[in-house]
Amino acid sequence: MTSSPAPRRETTARRRIAAPTLAMLPRIGDSLSFLYADVVRIVQDDTGVSAETTTEDGRTTRVYLPTAALGCVLLGPGTSITLPALATFARHGTTVVCAGSGGVRCYSATTSDALTTRWLEAQVHQWSDPDRRLAVAQRMYHKRFDIAVPPTTPLNALRGLEGQRVKALYKLLAQQHRIGRFRRSYDPAAWDQQDPVNLALSSANTCLYGITHAAIVALGCSPALGFVHQGKQHALVYDIADLYKAELTIPLAFSLHDAPQPEAMARRGFREGLRLYKLLPRIVNDIQTLLSPDDTTPLPDGHAVELVNLWDPKQGSVPAGVNYAGVAADFAVAEETGKADDEVGGGEPCLP
C-alpha cells in the first residue's frame, strides 16, 4: 500500500530542520555552545523556544531549542524570530547574531547584559599597554607560522617576517598549481575584474571574517581593539582571521584557479573547511589563549553574571549593592589620627 504524500513531506521537513539547517557546534566552555539556524521561524510558546517550519499543506514541524545551554545563536538567511523568543534568549544570556549563509558573515549582533566581561577585560588589559600588546602580536605570529620570535622583536620586524612567509607561500602554491606568477590584489570597486585566485581568496576571506566576528562577539570581546590592525571596528577580526588564512583560505583559493565560479565555490569550500578543521571552537580557544596565556583555570560554569561587582585597586572585585558608608567613616577617623592604611574598613561592610 502506497503511503500518502503528507507523511513524506513531514519527514522531509523534519530532516530540513533537524539535520542540515540546525547545526550544533562543539562547546567552548561549560554549558556554552553555538547554534546555527536558517530557513526556519523561531518562536516562543508555552513550552519554550522552538524552531519551526511549515510544509505546503500547512503542517508545522517544531524542534525545541536548549536555550539555557546556548551561548550564541547564529541566525542565517530565511530565518525570522519573534520578540518573546528574543526576550527568552536575553534572559538566558544568549548572544543572537544575524549571520550569512552557513554562519560565514556577521551583519549584526545582540550582546546579553548577563555576558561576562572576563575576556573583554583581558583584551583591554593586554591592549592598553604597548609591551603587552606587542607580546600578543608575537604570540599571534607564533600561532600563525609555528615559529617563536624573541621578545625583543619589534612589530615592524614581525610585519616584514609575515610578508616574507606569505609571499613564499603564494609562490609555492603558484608553482604547485602551475599558474605562473601570482600577485595578490584586492579592489572592492572592481570585484568582478579579479583573476580567479584573487576572487576566490577575497570571497573565502570574507567568509572567514564573518565567522571570526561571530566568535569574538559571543565571547564578549570588542572587535575594534586589535593588536596588529587598528583604526577600524573590525581590527581584532582581521587579527584573528589572519591566523588561519595560510591553512585554510589561501590553499583553497589556489585550488580554484581554473574554476568556472571561483567565488561561489570558495564559499562552499570554506564551509567544508569550517567543519573539517572545527574552526569555530579553535577560534574561541585561540582568543582565550592569546588574551590570557598564563590562565590555567577552566572556564566557570556557564557565562552568565547575575550581579555586577565594584572595582577595587587592592582587592580586585568587591560586592555591589552594599552601603560602604561605614568604611568611609572609619577611613576619616583613621586619617585624622594619622593611622589610615590599607586595613581600614576591613571588617564587615555596612548594609543599606
C-alpha positions, 0 to 999 in steps of 0.5 A: 500500500502506497503511503500518502504524500503528507507523511513524506513531506513531514519527514522531509521537513523534519530532516530540513530542520533537524539535520542540515539547517540546525547545526550544533557546534562543539562547546567552548566552555561549560554549558556554552555552545553555538547554534546555527539556524536558517530557513526556519521561524523561531518562536516562543510558546508555552513550552519554550523556544522552538524552531519551526517550519511549515510544509505546503499543506500547512503542517508545522514541524517544531524542534525545541531549542536548549536555550539555557545551554546556548551561548550564541545563536547564529541566525542565517538567511530565511530565518525570522524570530519573534520578540518573546523568543528574543526576550527568552534568549536575553534572559538566558544570556544568549548572544543572537547574531544575524549571520550569512549563509552557513554562519560565514558573515556577521551583519549584526549582533545582540550582546546579553547584559548577563555576558561576562566581561572576563575576556573583554577585560583581558583584551583591554588589559593586554591592549592598553599597554604597548609591551603587552600588546606587542607580546600578543602580536608575537604570540599571534605570529607564533600561532600563525607560522609555528615559529617563536620570535624573541621578545625583543622583536619589534612589530615592524620586524614581525610585519616584514617576517609575515610578508616574507612567509606569505609571499613564499607561500603564494609562490609555492602554491603558484608553482604547485598549481602551475599558474605562473606568477601570482600577485595578490590584489584586492579592489572592492570597486572592481570585484568582478575584474579579479583573476580567479585566485584573487576572487576566490581568496577575497570571497573565502576571506570574507567568509572567514571574517564573518565567522571570526566576528561571530566568535569574538562577539559571543565571547564578549570581546570588542572587535575594534581593539586589535593588536596588529590592525587598528583604526577600524571596528573590525581590527581584532577580526582581521587579527584573528582571521589572519591566523588561519588564512595560510591553512585554510583560505589561501590553499583553497583559493589556489585550488580554484584557479581554473574554476568556472565560479571561483567565488561561489565555490570558495564559499562552499569550500570554506564551509567544508573547511569550517567543519573539517578543521572545527574552526569555530571552537579553535577560534574561541580557544585561540582568543582565550589563549592569546588574551590570557596565556598564563590562565590555567583555570577552566572556564566557570560554569556557564557565562552568565553574571547575575550581579555586577561587582565594584572595582577595587585597586587592592582587592580586585572585585568587591560586592555591589549593592552594599552601603560602604558608608561605614568604611568611609567613616572609619577611613576619616577617623583613621586619617585624622589620627594619622593611622589610615592604611590599607586595613581600614574598613576591613571588617564587615561592610555596612548594609543599606 
